[in-house]
Amino acid sequence: MIEIAHGIVGRSDLPIPEWLFGWAAAVVLVVSFVALAVLWPEPKLSRASFRPLPGLSRVLHSPPVDLLCGLAGVLLLVLTVYAGFEGSQTPTANFAPTFVYVIFWLGLVGLSVLLGNVFKAFNPWRALGRAVSWIARTAARAPMPAPLSYPERLGHWPAAAGIFLFAALELASSDGDTPQTLAIAALVYSVIQFVGMALYGVEEWTERGDGFSVYFALFARISPWGTRDGVIGLRPPLAGLADFRPLAGTVPLLAVMIGSVTFDGAAEAPIWTGMAPDISDFFQTLGLSPEKALELTFLVGLIAAIAIVYGFYTLGVRGAQSVGGGFTTRELSRAFVASLVPIAFAYVAAHYFTLLLYQGQAILTLSSNPFGFLASNPLGEVGTDIFGTADRSIDYGVIGATSAWYWMVGFVVVGHVAALTLAHDKALTIYSDVKLAVRSQYWMLAVMVGFTSLALWLLSQANQ
Amino acid sequence: MILLAHAGHWLVNAAYFVPVVGFLGWLGWTELRNRREKRAEGQAADR
């Protein structure tokens, strides 16, 4: 539905058929599983050491850095909204769509995995919430009332809803890439965040209810950079996920994260392009306009993809439960949910790798001319060239199609091996019997092989 | 010929999922075998 927010892959000349890459990836997973069973007999990640770096922490957590990062985030939000309303409504000419769908939505995933939870520092809603909170505390003559206690049952459900609605805007809405639509969406999201922060407190809401904050924080747990007791430090990669405490709604959130990318890929497949017109026709017979019918069709597809991902994971969990150990499905579902995070990363990285590399370059042009107007404009709109890069074009030769394919397969394989490692380590902590732990992981291995096969099939659909 | 062409297209797509189907099949067969062995052990213990 949205041209800009989609992976760009050209035809590649490969030495073997693409489906054979899937078989090879499955073999890699099986070999990894055997290696883990033999060479990893005790949990390591959950007992991993943490090396605090107090000097670096003092600098990065200092009030001036805190203020500057928050200010940068707020300015980028204001620019996105302003450009969205006042700039050209051509998606590729305006700053807002490329910034939101490429730099923010994709670029921050990579930065989070590499450098840790950088979004926390730049989160504009958190920055504004803290600023308002500080002003209110300073101006109040009496102690401020305490925020409401965040309900345990709410958990990550608001975050899951937020990410789902963003995915729906991106993948189902007919004007999800229109700058004005994005500006309105940003304002609506801001209002929701402010209400949540007012009710439950800035940090409590940010860590549980703010969809983007929770989303990037999950990926940040893959990173070797982490924070413990407020001090930045180093840990083994994935260790941040080993001590992750899932909440209500965490599994649906991961299903949305993986399912949305799944649908984005599957939307190009003949299986979808063949059935979508029929579904749309059905909705038109119910009285919907062709445009709304198509939007609803894509929304149904998105929900179906999320449900399939959720169902497949639940199948694996039920299988793991069948080997014994006395755990309920809910307990096991939450215990292994952290292993879905590397899979979510693999999906995002593989599917959007080329989009980030190509369309990501456009931010240099758009930063100089965020409104997207031409220099000589008969309508009187003013074009700008703030940094002297307004005429810069995208270099599509930065990576070849074949190299891109190998990178994408690499992301898929590494992500799923990481997921397998996490699940194995977790099983060793919750099962008293090592053999039972390994047997339970047969089912997790089936889930990983399934997601690997699905990921490579999705990539092949875009590769035609 | 068109049917064969479509079948070829479907076969290529299905090839991606052979590993997971095969693995699930093996898992299912292993579970069935384990349950049969447990049932046999239980019957032997009853005697």
Contacts between the chains, C-beta under 8 A, distances in Angstrom:
chain1	res1	chain2	res2	distance
A	17	B	12	7.7
A	17	B	15	7.9
A	19	B	12	6.2
A	19	B	15	4.0
A	19	B	16	5.0
A	22	B	15	7.5
A	22	B	16	4.7
A	22	B	19	6.7
A	23	B	15	8.0
A	23	B	18	7.1
A	23	B	19	5.8
A	26	B	19	3.5
A	26	B	20	7.4
A	26	B	23	7.5
A	270	B	9	7.5
A	271	B	13	7.8
A	319	B	27	7.0
A	322	B	31	6.8
A	442	B	27	5.8
A	442	B	30	7.6
A	443	B	27	6.9
A	445	B	23	7.2
A	446	B	20	6.7
A	446	B	23	5.3
A	446	B	24	5.5
A	446	B	27	5.9
A	449	B	19	5.4
A	449	B	20	4.8
A	449	B	23	5.4
A	450	B	17	7.9
A	450	B	20	4.3
A	452	B	19	8.0
A	453	B	16	5.1
A	453	B	17	5.1
A	453	B	19	5.9
A	453	B	20	4.9
A	454	B	16	7.8
A	454	B	17	7.9
A	456	B	16	6.1
A	457	B	13	6.8
A	457	B	16	4.0
A	457	B	17	7.2
A	460	B	16	7.1
